Amino acid sequence: MKLINSFGPNPRMVRMFMAERGIELATEEVDLLAGENRQAAYMARNPGAQMPALELDDGSVLAETTVMCEYLDETCPGQSMLGETVEERAKNRMWTRRVELNITENIYNAFRYSEGLELFKDRLHCLPEAADGLKAKAQGQLEWIDGLMASSDYVGGNSLSIADLVLYCCLDFAQGIGQPLNPDMKNLSAWFARIDQRPSAKSSLHPSSAAVGMKG
C-alpha cells in the first residue's frame, strides 16, 4: 500500500491515525496548495480530487479519510481504534459522522469561502455569502460538544477514537485561519490540550506547516 500524501488537516488526520496505530507506509507527495490534486492525472486515480488517498496493492485507490482509517485499522495488526465489538464500532462511526457533519465541514467550508477564497475560488463552487453563517454554526456545535464532554475524556466516550483525531486536526488548523477555539469552552479546551500533548500530534504535522503558517 501507499499513502498519497499532502499538506492539510485531512491528510494530517490520516497520518496521526497511522502514528497512533504504529502503521508505516510508503508515501507519494501531491502538492495540494498548488492544486495538483485538481489536475487530470490525479483525478484519473481519485475522481473526487480530495487529499489524501490510499493506493492499495492492486493499484486501486481509496479516498475519504475515515474510510481509509477504517481500512487500515481492519487490515493492519495492532490494537483497533474502531472498537472490539459491533456496538463499539457503530458508536465510533456515529461520533465521527457527527463531528464531520456538524463541525469540521462547516469550519473547512467557511475557510474556503472567506480567508481561503483566493486559493479556492477557481477550484470549487464557493459561496462567500455563507461563510459567516457556517462559522456561527460550527461554534454552536462546538458548544454542544463542550457540554457533552463534561463527563468524558474523549469525544463520545473514554477512549481515543477516530472522532477525536478528526476534531483535533480541524481545530488545530482552525487556529491559523481565523476560527480559534473559544477558551470559554473549558471541557473542549482541556481535551484539546490533552490530545495536543500526544506524540502523534507533533509527528503528523506536514513539513511545510511552518512555512505555510497553518497546521496541516
Secondary structure as UniProt FT lines:
FT   STRAND          2..5
FT   HELIX           9..21
FT   STRAND          26..29
FT   TURN            32..35
FT   HELIX           36..38
FT   HELIX           40..43
FT   TURN            44..45
FT   TURN            47..48
FT   STRAND          53..55
FT   TURN            57..58
FT   STRAND          61..62
FT   HELIX           65..75
FT   HELIX           86..99
FT   HELIX           100..104
FT   HELIX           105..113
FT   TURN            114..116
FT   HELIX           117..120
FT   TURN            121..123
FT   HELIX           128..130
FT   HELIX           131..148
FT   HELIX           149..151
FT   TURN            155..156
FT   HELIX           162..174
FT   HELIX           175..177
FT   TURN            183..184
FT   HELIX           186..196
FT   HELIX           199..203
FT   TURN            207..208
FT   HELIX           209..212
//
